[in-house]
Amino acid sequence: MNSKQFYLTCIYGFNGREEREPLWAALQSISPHIGQVPWCVAGDFNAVMNKQDRLGAAIRWSEM
């Protein structure tokens, strides 16, 4: 059997920007330890990168 190794991190982020900052810091601190193994970080980050990414309601600064 040929096996493949990878890391999977599932995220459910807080709604507030200040509450999410420890998440970003934790991901950054984990990253150097991953090495060359593929790492998939998936989930609901409760954040948008660009105003254009938001559909429906107006965007709040806390969502950026």
N, C-alpha and C positions, 0 to 999 in steps of 0.2 A: 504494500500500500504506500502510495506517495502522499505524504501529508504536507500541508502548508500551514505556517504559523502567521497570525496577525493579531493585533490588539483592536478591541472594540470598546469605545467609551460612549455611553448613552447619556445625553444631557437633557435636563428639563430646567431651564434657567428661570431665575426670579424675574418678576416684572420690572422692578426698579433698576436703573442703571447702577447706582451705588451698591446695590445688593449683588449685582452680577460681577462686579470687579474682582472679588475673590475667585470666582470661577475662571476668569481669564488668567489670573495669576497662577492658579493651580495647573491649568493646562500648559502654561509656559514652563512651569517647574518640572512637569512630567516629561515634556517633549525631549529633552536631552537624554533621558534614560531609555527611550524607545529604540534608539539605534537605527538599524537598517530594516527592521521589521515593519511591514505596512501597518498603519494606524488609521482607523476609521473613527471619526468623531461625529456623531449624528444625534439628532434630536430636535427639540424645540428650545432654541436659545433665547426666545422672547426678545429679539433684537433685530433691527434692520440695518443694512449697511448704507443704503441710499434712500432718500425720500421717495423715489420712484418705485421702490420695492413694496411700498405700503398700498394696499387696495382698500377702498371703502371709506374709512374714517381718516380724519386729519392725523398727522403724525405728531407725537410729543417728543420733546428732547430726551426724555428718559428711555425712549425706545431705540435711540441711536447707539 
